[in-house]
Amino acid sequence: MPQVPPAREKLRVSFEFFPPKTERMEEGLWAAIERLQPLSPDFVSVTYGAGGSTRERTHQTVKRILDESDLVPAAHLTCVDASRADIDAVIRQYRTTGVKHFVALRGDSQNGAGSPYAAHAEGYQSSADLVAGLKAIDPTIEVSVSAYPEKHPESPDFATDIDLLKRKIDNGATRAITQFFFDNDVFERFVERVRRAGIYVPIVPGIAPIHDFAKISRFAQGCGATVPNWLAARFEGLGNDPQTHSHVAAAVCAEQVLDLADRGFRDFHFYTMNRADLVYSICHILGLRPKTAVAVVPALAAAE
């Protein structure tokens, strides 16, 4: 029987979910959580909407994960449209609930993608400041931050981007999770730049399973991620063939992760879009298995 190459052993995964907007979407979210929980991820994160618009739903989702599952939740926080006092109150509320891990982000403008960001006059001015605020409230808090292999679309150059990342790490962040990407050489060059800058925390690749190639392509344009021509060719003609699309998506994503594993990376953060089946299939290909048998229940569509 073929053996798993040593470089691919002991992969660790985490999953990202977003808070539901409707009752049906909440059912879909919990179907996804129940499907993926047996894979024993290191943690699961729950996002904010644009402009912090889902703050309360994010808190409710995180609390339910704590109360009703064995998963370790990480709560997203942003600097958008809130004073330091308001954000600090949210942090303390989370700590009282039992949350010990946060993902600290600047956040996007309330006016939507492409609009210039303006910090709240009495708020945290940057994600680096937010990291410092979290650690000031509780030095034991674990803080993850974002990183951009192809640089943040608003950054003038890589040097500026990496300088901000270094300030976030210097202020106490212990992990950086990247924006998704599809070219592993781009990611590896980014990690080399980061190491040369004296940043030695784990840089965790953000992985986007392609549930819908057309949608991920549009989203990639907005966040500065490149979609290679070879990837587009893989999905050509599959717009009305969801079954083949899913098979190709699982193969493409597993290939990407296994190549990164062969390059020495062990931790992977999956952007699930609250859809579990494709992510579960990819994790199975990667060699992850549930610790206990789990009944397979088709997940409801999350993005109704």
C-alpha positions in Angstrom: 0.0 0.0 0.0 1.4 3.5 -0.9 2.7 5.4 2.1 2.2 9.1 2.7 5.5 10.9 2.1 7.0 12.2 5.4 6.7 15.8 4.3 3.0 15.4 4.1 2.4 13.9 7.5 0.7 15.7 10.4 -0.9 18.5 8.5 -2.8 20.9 10.7 -5.9 22.8 9.5 -8.1 25.6 10.6 -11.5 26.6 9.1 -13.0 30.0 8.6 -16.8 30.6 8.8 -19.0 33.7 8.5 -22.0 34.5 10.7 -25.4 33.7 9.1 -27.8 36.4 8.0 -31.0 34.3 7.9 -32.4 31.3 9.7 -31.7 29.1 6.7 -28.1 30.3 6.5 -27.8 29.5 10.2 -28.9 25.9 9.5 -26.3 25.7 6.7 -23.6 27.0 9.0 -24.3 24.5 11.7 -24.5 21.7 9.2 -21.0 22.8 8.0 -19.6 22.9 11.5 -21.0 19.5 12.4 -19.5 18.0 9.2 -16.0 19.5 9.8 -15.8 19.3 13.5 -14.7 15.5 13.5 -11.5 16.5 11.6 -10.3 18.2 14.8 -9.1 21.6 13.4 -6.7 23.6 15.5 -9.3 26.4 15.6 -12.1 27.9 13.7 -12.5 31.6 13.0 -15.7 33.6 12.6 -15.6 36.8 10.4 -17.0 40.2 10.6 -19.0 41.6 7.7 -17.8 44.7 5.8 -17.6 47.7 8.1 -18.1 45.5 11.2 -21.8 45.0 10.1 -22.1 41.5 11.6 -20.5 42.2 15.0 -23.4 40.9 17.1 -24.0 37.9 14.9 -20.3 37.1 15.0 -20.5 37.2 18.8 -23.6 34.9 18.9 -21.9 32.4 16.5 -18.7 32.3 18.5 -20.7 31.8 21.8 -22.7 29.0 20.3 -19.5 27.3 19.0 -18.1 27.5 22.6 -21.4 26.2 24.1 -22.3 23.5 21.7 -19.1 22.1 20.2 -15.6 21.0 21.1 -14.1 23.5 18.6 -11.8 26.3 19.7 -13.2 29.6 18.2 -11.2 32.6 17.2 -13.2 35.8 17.0 -12.5 38.4 14.3 -12.1 42.0 15.4 -11.8 45.1 13.2 -11.1 48.8 13.8 -14.0 49.9 11.7 -16.6 52.4 13.0 -15.9 52.0 16.7 -14.1 53.8 19.4 -11.3 52.1 21.5 -13.7 52.0 24.4 -16.3 50.2 22.3 -13.8 47.7 20.9 -12.3 47.1 24.4 -15.7 46.4 25.7 -16.3 43.8 23.0 -12.9 42.2 23.8 -13.8 41.9 27.5 -17.2 40.5 26.6 -15.5 37.8 24.5 -13.0 37.0 27.3 -15.9 36.6 29.7 -17.5 34.2 27.3 -14.3 32.2 27.2 -12.7 33.3 23.9 -8.9 33.2 24.1 -8.0 33.7 20.4 -8.7 36.7 18.2 -8.0 37.6 14.6 -7.1 41.3 14.6 -7.8 43.1 11.3 -8.1 46.7 10.2 -11.3 46.0 8.3 -12.8 47.4 5.1 -14.5 50.7 4.6 -18.2 50.8 5.4 -18.7 52.3 2.0 -17.7 49.1 0.3 -14.7 47.8 -1.7 -12.6 50.4 -3.4 -13.6 53.2 -1.0 -10.8 54.8 1.0 -10.4 53.6 4.6 -10.8 56.2 7.3 -10.1 55.3 10.9 -12.6 56.2 13.7 -11.4 59.4 15.3 -11.4 57.8 18.8 -10.7 54.3 17.6 -7.7 52.1 16.9 -5.9 53.6 13.9 -4.5 50.3 12.5 -4.5 46.6 13.0 -1.1 47.0 14.7 -2.7 49.3 17.3 -5.5 46.8 17.7 -3.0 44.0 18.4 -1.4 46.2 21.1 -4.8 46.9 22.6 -5.7 43.2 22.8 -2.4 42.3 24.5 -2.8 45.3 26.9 -6.2 43.9 28.1 -4.8 40.4 28.5 -1.2 39.4 27.7 -2.3 35.7 27.4 -4.6 36.4 24.5 -3.5 34.6 21.3 -3.7 37.0 18.3 -3.6 36.1 14.6 -3.2 38.8 11.9 -3.5 39.0 8.2 -0.8 38.9 5.5 -0.8 39.4 1.8 1.4 37.3 -0.5 0.7 39.6 -3.4 0.6 42.7 -1.1 -2.5 44.5 0.2 -4.2 46.3 -2.8 -3.9 49.6 -0.9 -0.2 49.2 -0.1 2.2 51.1 -2.4 4.8 48.4 -2.2 5.9 45.2 -0.5 8.2 47.1 1.9 5.3 49.1 3.3 3.2 45.9 3.6 5.9 43.9 5.4 6.7 46.8 7.7 3.1 46.8 8.9 3.2 43.1 9.4 6.4 43.4 11.5 4.7 46.1 13.7 1.8 43.7 14.2 4.2 40.9 15.3 6.2 43.3 17.5 3.0 44.3 19.2 2.3 40.7 20.1 0.7 38.8 17.2 1.7 35.1 17.2 0.5 34.0 13.7 -0.1 35.5 10.3 -2.8 34.0 8.1 -2.6 35.0 4.4 -5.0 36.1 1.9 -5.8 33.3 -0.5 -3.5 32.7 -3.5 -3.1 30.1 -6.2 0.6 30.3 -7.1 2.7 28.6 -4.5 5.9 30.2 -5.8 4.4 33.6 -5.0 3.6 32.5 -1.5 7.1 31.0 -1.0 8.8 34.2 -2.2 6.6 36.2 0.2 7.7 34.0 3.1 11.3 34.6 2.1 10.8 38.4 2.2 9.1 38.1 5.6 11.9 36.1 7.1 14.5 38.5 5.7 12.6 41.2 7.5 13.1 39.4 10.8 9.6 38.0 11.2 9.6 34.4 12.4 6.1 33.7 13.5 4.2 31.0 11.5 2.9 32.3 8.2 -0.2 30.2 7.5 -1.3 29.9 3.9 -4.9 30.9 3.4 -6.6 28.3 1.1 -9.7 29.0 -0.9 -11.5 25.9 -2.2 -13.2 27.0 -5.4 -16.9 26.5 -4.9 -17.6 28.8 -7.9 -14.8 29.7 -10.2 -16.6 32.8 -11.6 -17.3 34.2 -8.2 -13.8 33.5 -6.8 -12.3 35.2 -9.9 -14.3 38.3 -9.3 -13.4 38.3 -5.6 -9.7 37.8 -6.4 -9.8 41.0 -8.6 -11.0 43.0 -5.6 -8.4 41.8 -3.2 -5.4 41.7 -5.5 -5.0 37.9 -5.8 -3.9 36.6 -9.2 -5.9 33.8 -10.9 -3.3 32.0 -13.2 -4.3 31.1 -16.8 -3.7 27.4 -16.1 -6.2 27.5 -13.3 -8.9 29.2 -15.5 -8.2 26.5 -18.1 -9.0 23.8 -15.5 -12.5 25.2 -15.0 -13.2 26.1 -18.6 -16.7 25.0 -19.7 -17.8 23.9 -16.2 -20.2 26.8 -15.4 -23.2 24.5 -15.9 -21.6 21.3 -14.7 -21.5 21.5 -10.9 -20.5 17.9 -10.3 -17.4 18.0 -12.5 -16.6 21.5 -11.2 -16.6 20.1 -7.6 -14.3 17.2 -8.6 -11.9 19.6 -10.3 -12.0 22.0 -7.4 -11.1 19.2 -4.9 -8.2 18.0 -7.1 -6.8 21.6 -7.7 -7.0 22.5 -4.0 -5.5 19.2 -2.8 -2.6 19.6 -5.3 -1.9 23.1 -4.0 -1.8 22.0 -0.4 0.2 18.9 -1.0 2.8 20.9 -3.0 3.0 23.4 -0.1 3.5 20.4 2.3 6.3 19.2 0.1 7.9 22.6 0.5 7.8 22.2 4.3 4.5 24.0 5.3 2.3 22.2 7.8 -0.5 24.6 8.8 -3.4 25.6 6.4 -6.4 27.9 6.9 -9.4 27.1 4.8 -11.9 29.7 3.8 -15.0 27.5 3.8 -17.7 29.9 2.8 -19.8 27.8 5.2 -19.8 25.0 2.8 -18.4 21.8 4.2 -18.6 19.0 1.5 -15.8 20.3 -0.8 -13.6 21.2 2.2 -14.2 17.8 3.7 -13.3 16.1 0.4 -10.1 18.1 0.2 -9.1 17.2 3.8 -9.8 13.5 3.1 -7.4 13.7 0.1 -4.8 15.3 2.4 -5.0 12.3 4.8 -7.1 13.9 7.6 -9.6 11.5 9.1 -12.4 12.0 11.7 -11.5 10.7 15.1 -15.0 9.2 15.4 -17.4 8.1 12.7 -19.8 10.8 11.6 -23.1 10.5 9.8 -23.1 12.3 6.4 -25.9 14.8 6.1 -25.9 17.0 3.0 -25.2 20.6 4.1 -27.7 23.3 3.1 -26.5 26.0 0.8 -25.1 28.8 3.0 -25.3 31.6 0.5 -29.0 31.6 -0.3 
